[in-house]
Amino acid sequence: MTTPNRIEDRLAALEARLGRRERQLRRHRFVLAAGFLAAPAALVLAGADFMKFDSIQVKRLEIVNDAGEVMLAASSGQSGGQLDVWNNRKNNIARLGANAFGGDLAIWNLSGNSVAGVWAAETGGTLSTWNNDGRRTSRIESGDHSGRIAVYGGSDRETVLITSDTAGGQLHVRAADGREGFHAGVRDHGANWSLIDHAGQLAISAESTPSGARMQLPRTNDGSSISLDSTPGRPAFKVASPASGTSASIASDMQVGTRLLLESDSGRVSLVSGLASEMPTIDMTNPQGMVASRTTLRTTGGGSVQVSSPDGEPVGILRSDLEGNGRLDLLDRSGHLLASLQTGSKSGATLALLSEFGKTVCALAGTTDGGILNLMNRTGVPVVTAGNAARRRGGTLSVQNERGLPVVSIGSDAGESGQVRLQGPDGTTRQVLPPRR
């Protein structure tokens, strides 16, 4: 009769033999696999006359650890060969295989989510990464004549994008919602970049030109803009407001120096610094493009102001003369000088009225001795002269004939009484009223 204790002893012995047998089988499998892999090399190195194999064919080759767990497996997939790798926690973490266009490498995390991949595509290679939650974080891919690098912000929207083609490279930086924030790229004549505000409107843009660079700062509320430009012949600084039709700009060139220009629909104002040989100038131009007034410096250091008609013909000039005295000339729209007012530190002020033929027909002067008035005929000969008598304080009036000889003289005598003198055509006295006593 068999007792329970004996049965238990037999079961324990049986389990021990099974355990030893299982370990022997694992060792045998390992030895066989290693033998298959190492035998061809050993035969070649040993040079012995062993049997040689042209090939070894299996549908699946597995490499296991001491626990019999598969760590590496070589097999065939739908598109070609396939090599899988596991970690010691039984996670399939990598796979190298083939696809319709070439090789394919996939890497998974411990949760089984794809975190990286490299594969051949129709137009070239592609590399992509994902985070541990399986959301795409970056992607690099190539085309026939281009390349592309994209970085993602936890969604399918690209937040950073770098592209390149035969024309050059481009960089885009975007918000998480896909809104463009920054762009930079190359052009035929250089490069450009731009900043976009939260509303999707252009905030700042800059670009190189064939002979310089340009930057613009638009204002979205009224359409105005500020621009900087180093291109020769263009304003270096400009503020433009299309809504009001006004603009202001600063430019510089080798002909006039630095220019400040204020423009509107009603005209423009130009301030020019001048050069070594040119004087500073302020011009006011009407809507027809004609200079209506000009303020400048004279070579003597004095100032000059010129006022013009609507068609640009000067009609008034105010300036300082060579001695620093003031002078005002008035002209008609045909350019004829008709009036001239001058001042002198010693001679006083004079006013001359002229005909359209350039002849003075009226002259008024203010001197230290008093005022003087001359009236001339059309040939410029004085025919009426009025003023103060020489060495007297009384007045005098003289009427001359067309040759300028006095024929009537009115004044005061030594006793301060009135006197009229009548002369002949040669200027000789004929009669004095009242008669002398």
Long-range contacts (C-beta under 8 A, 24 or more apart in sequence): 26-64, 26-66, 26-68, 29-64, 30-64, 33-61, 33-63, 79-104, 235-261, 267-292, 286-310, 300-324, 309-333, 332-356, 377-402, 401-425
